[in-house]
Amino acid sequence: MKSNHLPMPHLFLVSLLLSFSWSTLGDTHQPHDSFLQCLSRHPSNASSISSVIYTQNNSSFSSVFEFSVRNARVSTPTTPRPLVIVTPSHVSHIQATVNCSRSHGLQVRIRSGGHDYEGLSYVSQVPFVIIDLINLRSIDVDTENNTAWIQAGATIGEVYYRIAEKTATLAFPAGICPTVGVGGHFSGGGYGMLMRKYGLAADQIIDAELVDVNGKFLDRNSMGEDLFWAIRGGGGASFGVVVAWKVNLVPVPSTVTVFTVNRTVEENGTKLVHKWQSVAPRINEDLYIRLFLRAVNSSRTRTIQASFTSLYLGETDELLSLLQESFPELGIARQDCIEMSWIQSILYFARIPQSEPLEILLNRTAAAIIFKGKSDYVTKPIPETGLEGLWQRFYEYETESMALIFSPYGGNMDDIRESETPYSHRAGNLFSIHYGIVWGEEDVASSQRYINFMRRLYGYMEPYVSKSPRRAYMNYRDLDLGTNNNGVYTSYKQASRWGLPYFNNNFNRLIHVKSLVDPENFFRHEQSIPLLRR
């Protein structure tokens, strides 16, 4: 998928923003209308850039902004809104926005699906512009070469649907939430139910298209291997605007098998969870058993439920044989297992009824919720006493809508070197933990109460998880780990508070690449890769 660049006559921008109230806008010699005039003068293609610009005076501004807001916690009536939203339909629109934002002192935030846990793709405390990639979501599947070009504004659900349109025996190893945008998901790593067999989404990227800080359109060859390495797990938004990815597709059998079984602590749940920690990372790589932990009400008694949910790349008989050998205590029976196609398993794990047509994967609509997330990596099994202490945290009031997800590693993840991509969480990790809590109260006091609970839980888990550094997953963004300064420079010591947990030994190389390709730190946010100190 190569994007054409056809210079057109200068376009006249009809709609200019009449007023803007940010006192922090700064330089009065560069008012907001100059930025819009700059966009109108920038060479563009036949599709006028004026048709993809939304100012706060535009009647569609709020609906465009809110459509991809996923975390209502970080988007309230008092949260600063962007000066302009640009929804490019052509690469030239991105180039114009980058060039004009630089020349007029505005930051950019880049949004594909809006699932950033801290809202960094659509919220900023300084004057900013959103580049919303929702119109750049074409997907070209090449079954002859087992590849696909995927524009960064596509969602995971759209990718899966377009693959299934062409073939039932090719897939892609990414996440289970269909409305997540691939722009952020792929550039942060991107793991899912095929991880132990085929690694991450980032591991299957073989080319990319990007607009850099100078507005240049680059592919793998022209950007160079250092930048290509950095955007496959180091977060694309630190380095430029990723326009499209070329990926390898992976083979899957025509029939896969899934199951979900629930066990409470009264049903030997603690011992099963303890055993799972040793089994799931070491079992055959065709089998992926993920674990969900939550508090439930059972016979009017509150208890802890462990849900074991699995994808096996094969048929039921083979799965039962594997489990009988490696995990008989789980007690999986034939009636627990369901055979289906790979694309049907996508609906299953997304909790979409099998009666729904596959076209539901094309639905980009997702309700905004109020939530806080965190992450951890585990290198040694948590002892039963540690699990029992964890269960006690579930009995607190705040855990009404809390869930923990244990995702097993091992398999192919052990075979890929830590330095292969910026995503460093490879061999030595048994599983990752995702902590998530959702609440309905919109007041600040309630939010703080839930967040404080999550921090206490995170503190409790410290003895049982990775150390030096305590690891975290960049796609589960967590500003509790630390943030950059508002200015251009942040010290290495300050940035390493979050950089080392996300990237470990790869953090220094990311800083080096950043300093080469964006030496003025134009592409920055609260946890963007910092510069080497000049």
C-alpha positions in Angstrom: 0.0 0.0 0.0 1.9 3.0 -1.2 0.3 6.4 -0.8 0.5 8.9 -3.6 1.6 12.5 -3.2 -0.1 14.7 -5.8 0.5 18.4 -5.2 -2.6 20.4 -5.9 -3.3 24.2 -6.1 -3.5 25.9 -2.8 -6.9 25.4 -1.2 -8.8 28.2 0.5 -10.1 27.2 3.9 -13.6 28.5 4.4 -14.1 27.8 8.0 -11.9 29.7 10.5 -12.2 29.4 14.3 -13.8 32.7 15.5 -12.8 32.5 19.2 -10.8 30.3 21.5 -10.5 30.7 25.2 -7.3 29.0 26.2 -5.2 31.5 28.1 -2.2 29.2 27.6 -2.2 29.5 23.9 0.8 31.8 24.3 2.4 33.7 21.4 -0.2 36.3 20.2 1.8 36.6 17.0 0.6 33.1 16.0 -3.1 33.1 16.6 -5.1 30.0 16.0 -6.5 31.2 12.7 -2.9 31.3 11.3 -2.6 27.6 12.0 -5.8 27.0 10.0 -4.6 29.3 7.2 -1.4 27.3 7.1 -3.4 24.1 6.6 -5.3 25.8 3.7 -2.1 26.8 2.0 -0.5 23.4 2.2 -0.4 21.3 -1.0 -3.0 18.7 -0.8 -4.7 16.1 -2.9 -8.1 16.3 -4.7 -9.9 15.8 -1.4 -9.9 19.3 0.2 -8.4 19.4 3.6 -11.1 21.8 4.7 -13.6 18.9 4.7 -11.6 17.0 7.4 -11.0 19.8 9.8 -13.2 20.3 12.9 -12.9 23.4 15.0 -14.7 24.0 18.3 -17.2 26.2 16.4 -18.1 23.2 14.1 -21.4 21.6 15.0 -19.8 18.2 14.6 -16.8 18.9 16.8 -18.2 17.3 20.0 -19.4 14.2 18.3 -16.2 13.7 16.4 -14.2 14.2 19.6 -16.3 11.9 21.8 -16.7 9.1 19.3 -13.3 7.6 20.1 -13.1 8.6 23.8 -12.9 5.3 25.7 -12.0 6.4 29.3 -14.4 8.9 30.7 -12.1 9.3 33.8 -9.7 11.4 31.8 -12.3 13.3 29.7 -14.5 15.4 31.8 -16.4 18.7 31.1 -13.3 20.6 32.5 -10.8 18.7 30.4 -9.1 20.9 27.8 -10.3 20.1 24.3 -8.2 20.2 21.2 -7.9 23.4 19.2 -8.7 21.4 16.0 -9.4 17.8 15.1 -8.1 16.7 11.7 -9.5 13.4 10.3 -7.1 12.9 7.4 -8.3 11.0 4.3 -4.9 11.3 2.6 -1.3 11.3 3.7 -1.0 14.9 2.6 -3.5 16.0 5.3 -1.2 14.4 7.9 1.9 16.2 6.4 0.1 19.5 6.5 -1.0 19.1 10.1 2.4 18.1 11.3 4.1 21.0 9.4 1.6 23.6 10.5 1.6 22.4 14.1 5.3 22.7 14.3 5.4 26.1 12.8 2.7 27.4 15.1 3.8 25.9 18.3 1.0 23.3 18.8 1.4 19.8 19.9 -0.3 16.9 18.2 -2.0 13.9 19.7 -2.5 10.9 17.4 -5.6 8.7 17.8 -6.7 5.5 16.1 -9.1 3.7 18.4 -9.0 5.9 21.5 -8.2 3.1 23.9 -5.2 4.7 25.5 -5.7 4.0 29.3 -4.7 7.5 30.3 -6.3 9.2 27.3 -3.0 10.5 25.9 -4.2 10.1 22.4 -6.9 12.8 22.8 -6.1 14.8 26.0 -3.3 17.3 26.6 -2.7 20.1 29.1 -1.1 22.4 26.5 -2.6 23.7 23.2 -2.9 20.8 20.9 -4.4 19.3 17.7 -5.7 15.8 17.3 -4.9 13.8 14.2 -7.7 11.2 14.2 -6.9 8.4 11.8 -10.5 7.1 11.6 -10.7 7.8 7.8 -7.4 5.9 7.1 -8.5 2.3 7.7 -8.2 0.4 4.4 -7.0 -3.2 4.7 -5.5 -5.1 1.7 -5.2 -8.8 2.3 -2.8 -10.8 0.0 -3.5 -14.5 0.6 -1.0 -15.5 -2.1 1.9 -14.1 -0.1 0.3 -14.3 3.4 0.6 -10.6 4.0 -1.6 -7.6 4.5 -1.3 -3.8 4.4 -3.3 -2.3 7.2 -3.8 1.4 7.6 -3.3 2.7 11.2 -6.9 3.9 11.7 -8.3 0.4 11.3 -9.6 -1.6 14.3 -8.6 -5.1 15.3 -12.1 -6.2 14.5 -11.9 -4.8 11.0 -8.5 -6.6 10.5 -9.9 -9.9 11.6 -13.0 -9.5 9.4 -11.1 -8.6 6.3 -8.8 -11.6 6.7 -11.8 -13.9 7.2 -13.4 -12.5 4.0 -10.5 -14.0 2.1 -9.5 -17.2 4.0 -10.4 -19.4 6.9 -6.9 -20.6 7.5 -4.9 -17.4 8.0 -5.0 -15.2 11.1 -3.1 -12.4 12.8 -1.8 -12.5 16.4 -3.4 -9.4 18.1 -5.8 -8.7 20.9 -9.3 -9.7 21.6 -11.1 -6.3 21.8 -12.5 -5.6 18.4 -12.7 -1.8 18.8 -9.0 -1.2 19.6 -7.2 0.7 16.9 -4.2 -0.9 15.3 -2.1 2.3 15.3 -1.5 2.2 19.0 -1.9 -1.6 19.5 0.7 -2.6 17.0 3.2 0.1 17.9 3.1 -0.9 21.6 3.5 -4.6 21.0 0.0 -6.1 20.8 -0.6 -9.5 22.4 -3.5 -11.9 22.2 -4.6 -15.5 22.2 -2.0 -16.5 19.5 0.9 -15.0 21.4 2.5 -18.3 22.6 2.4 -19.6 19.0 3.3 -16.6 16.9 4.4 -13.8 19.3 3.0 -10.3 19.2 1.5 -8.2 16.5 4.7 -6.2 16.4 6.7 -9.4 15.8 4.8 -9.9 12.5 5.3 -6.4 11.1 7.5 -6.4 8.0 7.1 -2.8 6.7 5.5 0.4 7.7 4.6 3.9 6.4 5.1 6.9 8.5 5.1 10.7 8.4 8.1 12.1 10.3 8.7 15.4 12.1 9.6 17.1 8.8 6.4 16.0 7.1 8.3 13.4 5.0 6.5 10.2 4.0 8.8 7.2 4.8 8.6 3.5 4.4 10.9 0.9 6.0 13.6 1.4 3.4 13.7 5.2 3.7 13.2 5.5 7.5 16.0 3.0 8.2 16.2 0.0 10.5 16.6 2.0 13.7 13.3 3.9 13.4 11.6 0.8 12.0 12.8 -1.1 15.1 11.6 1.7 17.5 8.0 1.9 16.2 7.4 -1.9 16.6 6.9 -1.8 20.4 8.3 1.5 21.4 5.1 3.5 20.7 4.7 5.1 17.3 3.5 8.4 18.7 7.0 9.3 20.0 8.5 9.2 16.6 5.9 10.3 14.0 2.5 9.4 12.6 2.3 5.8 11.5 0.1 5.7 8.5 0.1 1.9 7.7 1.6 -1.4 8.6 2.5 -4.4 6.4 2.2 -7.6 8.3 2.7 -11.3 7.9 -0.4 -13.4 8.3 -0.1 -16.7 10.2 -1.6 -20.1 9.5 -4.3 -21.6 11.7 -6.2 -24.8 11.3 -9.7 -24.8 9.9 -11.0 -26.0 13.3 -10.0 -24.6 16.7 -11.3 -25.5 20.1 -12.3 -23.2 22.9 -13.5 -23.6 26.4 -14.3 -21.5 29.5 -14.7 -23.1 32.9 -15.3 -21.4 36.2 -14.0 -22.5 39.6 -14.5 -20.7 42.9 -12.2 -20.9 45.9 -14.6 -23.3 47.5 -14.1 -25.6 44.4 -10.4 -25.8 44.9 -9.8 -22.6 43.1 -6.7 -21.5 45.0 -4.8 -24.7 44.2 -5.9 -24.6 40.6 -4.7 -21.0 40.1 -1.4 -22.0 41.8 -1.0 -25.0 39.5 -1.9 -22.9 36.4 1.1 -20.7 37.0 3.4 -23.6 36.3 1.3 -25.3 33.5 0.1 -22.5 31.3 3.5 -21.1 30.3 5.1 -24.5 29.6 2.3 -26.4 27.9 2.2 -27.0 24.2 2.4 -23.6 22.4 -0.8 -24.5 20.4 -2.7 -24.2 23.7 -3.4 -20.8 25.3 -5.1 -20.8 28.7 -5.9 -17.3 30.1 -7.1 -16.8 33.6 -9.7 -14.2 34.8 -10.2 -13.5 38.5 -13.1 -11.6 39.9 -15.4 -11.5 43.0 -18.9 -13.0 42.5 -21.9 -13.7 44.6 -22.6 -17.4 45.0 -25.6 -18.7 47.1 -25.7 -15.2 48.7 -22.1 -15.5 49.7 -19.4 -13.4 48.2 -16.5 -15.5 46.8 -13.6 -15.4 44.3 -14.1 -17.0 40.9 -11.3 -18.1 38.6 -12.4 -18.4 34.9 -10.1 -20.5 32.8 -10.6 -19.6 29.1 -8.7 -21.3 26.4 -7.9 -21.4 22.7 -6.5 -24.6 21.2 -5.2 -24.7 17.6 -6.7 -28.1 16.9 -9.6 -30.4 17.7 -11.2 -31.5 20.9 -9.6 -34.9 21.2 -6.1 -33.5 20.9 -6.9 -30.8 23.5 -8.3 -33.3 26.0 -5.3 -35.5 25.7 -3.0 -32.5 26.3 -4.9 -31.4 29.4 -5.2 -34.9 30.8 -1.4 -35.1 30.7 -0.5 -31.6 31.9 -3.5 -30.3 33.9 -5.9 -33.0 34.9 -6.9 -31.2 38.0 -8.8 -28.6 35.9 -11.3 -31.4 35.1 -12.1 -30.3 31.5 -14.7 -32.6 29.9 -15.7 -33.0 26.3 -18.9 -31.1 26.9 -16.9 -28.1 28.1 -15.2 -27.8 24.6 -16.6 -26.1 21.5 -15.1 -26.5 18.1 -15.3 -23.6 15.7 -13.4 -21.6 13.1 -10.7 -19.1 14.1 -12.9 -16.1 13.2 -15.7 -17.5 15.3 -13.3 -17.7 18.2 -12.7 -14.0 17.9 -16.4 -13.5 18.6 -16.2 -16.0 21.5 -13.4 -14.3 23.3 -14.9 -10.9 22.7 -18.1 -12.2 24.4 -20.1 -11.6 21.2 -22.9 -14.2 20.7 -22.2 -16.7 17.9 -25.6 -15.8 16.5 -24.3 -12.4 15.6 -23.1 -11.9 12.0 -19.4 -11.4 11.5 -20.1 -7.9 10.3 -20.4 -6.9 14.0 -16.6 -6.9 14.0 -16.8 -3.8 11.7 -18.6 -1.8 14.4 -16.3 0.8 15.8 -18.8 2.0 18.5 -17.8 1.4 22.1 -19.2 3.1 25.2 -16.8 5.3 27.3 -16.4 3.9 30.8 -14.6 5.2 33.9 -11.7 2.9 34.7 -8.1 2.6 35.9 -5.7 -0.1 34.7 -2.3 -1.3 35.7 0.0 -4.2 34.8 2.7 -6.5 36.1 4.9 -9.4 35.0 5.5 -12.5 37.1 8.7 -14.6 36.9 8.1 -17.0 39.8 4.8 -18.6 40.8 2.9 -16.7 43.4 2.6 -19.0 46.5 -0.8 -20.0 47.8 -0.4 -17.7 50.8 0.1 -14.8 48.4 -3.0 -15.8 46.4 -5.0 -16.0 49.6 -3.9 -12.5 50.6 -5.0 -11.4 47.1 -8.4 -12.9 47.6 -8.9 -10.8 50.7 -8.5 -7.6 48.6 -11.4 -8.8 46.5 -13.8 -8.6 49.4 -13.4 -4.8 49.7 -16.2 -2.6 48.5 -14.2 -1.2 45.6 -13.9 -4.6 44.0 -17.5 -4.7 42.7 -16.2 -4.2 39.1 -12.6 -5.3 39.4 -11.0 -8.1 37.4 -7.5 -9.4 37.1 -6.3 -11.1 33.9 -3.4 -13.6 34.0 -2.0 -14.1 30.5 0.5 -16.9 30.0 3.9 -16.5 28.3 6.3 -19.2 27.2 6.2 -20.8 23.8 7.4 -18.6 21.0 7.7 -15.6 23.4 10.7 -17.4 24.9 12.4 -17.8 21.5 12.4 -14.1 20.5 15.3 -12.1 21.9 14.5 -9.2 24.2 16.3 -6.8 21.9 14.5 -7.9 18.7 11.9 -5.2 19.2 11.4 -2.6 22.0 8.9 -4.9 23.7 11.3 -6.5 26.2 9.0 -8.9 28.2 10.2 -12.2 26.7 12.0 -15.2 28.2 11.8 -15.6 32.0 8.2 -14.3 32.3 5.6 -16.8 33.3 2.6 -14.5 32.8 1.5 -10.9 32.8 -1.2 -9.4 35.1 -3.7 -6.9 33.9 -5.5 -5.1 36.8 -8.7 -3.3 35.9 -11.4 -1.6 37.9 -14.5 0.2 36.6 -16.9 2.4 38.4 -20.0 4.5 37.7 -19.7 7.5 40.0 -18.5 10.6 38.1 -17.4 12.7 41.1 -13.7 13.3 41.8 -13.9 11.8 45.3 -15.2 8.5 44.1 -12.6 8.3 41.4 -9.9 8.9 43.9 -11.2 6.2 46.2 -11.1 3.6 43.4 -7.7 4.7 42.2 -6.4 4.6 45.8 -7.7 1.0 46.1 -6.0 0.0 42.9 -2.7 1.5 44.2 -3.0 -0.4 47.4 -3.6 -3.6 45.5 -0.6 -2.9 43.3 1.4 -2.3 46.4 0.3 -5.7 47.9 1.5 -7.5 44.8 5.0 -6.0 44.8 6.7 -9.0 46.5 5.3 -11.5 44.0 6.1 -9.8 40.6 9.2 -8.8 38.6 11.9 -6.7 40.2 14.7 -4.3 39.2 12.8 -3.0 37.4 9.2 -3.9 38.2 7.9 -4.5 34.6 4.8 -2.9 33.0 3.1 -3.1 29.6 3.2 0.2 27.6 -0.2 -0.5 26.1 -1.7 -0.5 29.6 -0.5 3.0 30.1 -0.1 4.0 33.7 0.9 7.5 34.7 1.4 6.4 38.3 4.8 5.2 37.1 5.9 8.7 36.3 5.6 11.4 33.6 7.8 13.7 31.6 8.1 17.4 32.2 5.9 19.8 30.3 8.9 21.3 28.5 11.2 19.8 25.8 13.6 18.1 28.1 13.1 15.5 30.8 16.1 14.0 32.7 17.0 10.3 32.1 16.5 9.7 35.8 13.0 11.0 35.8 12.0 9.3 32.5 13.5 6.0 33.6 10.8 5.7 36.3 8.4 4.7 33.6 10.8 3.9 30.7 12.6 1.1 32.3 9.4 -0.8 33.4 8.1 -0.5 29.9 11.2 -1.2 27.9 14.0 -2.4 30.3 17.3 -2.6 28.4 15.7 -1.3 25.2 15.0 2.1 26.7 18.4 3.6 26.0 18.2 2.6 22.3 14.8 4.2 22.1 16.2 7.4 23.4 19.0 7.3 20.9 16.6 6.8 18.0 14.3 9.5 19.3 17.2 12.0 19.5 18.2 11.2 15.9 14.8 11.4 14.2 13.0 14.1 16.4 15.8 16.2 17.9 13.5 19.0 18.9 11.1 16.6 20.6 8.0 17.7 18.7 6.2 14.4 19.1 5.9 14.4 22.9 3.4 13.6 25.6 3.5 12.6 29.2 5.2 9.3 28.5 6.9 9.8 25.1 10.5 8.7 24.7 12.7 11.6 25.9 15.8 13.1 24.2 19.4 12.6 25.0 20.5 15.6 27.0 22.4 18.0 24.6 
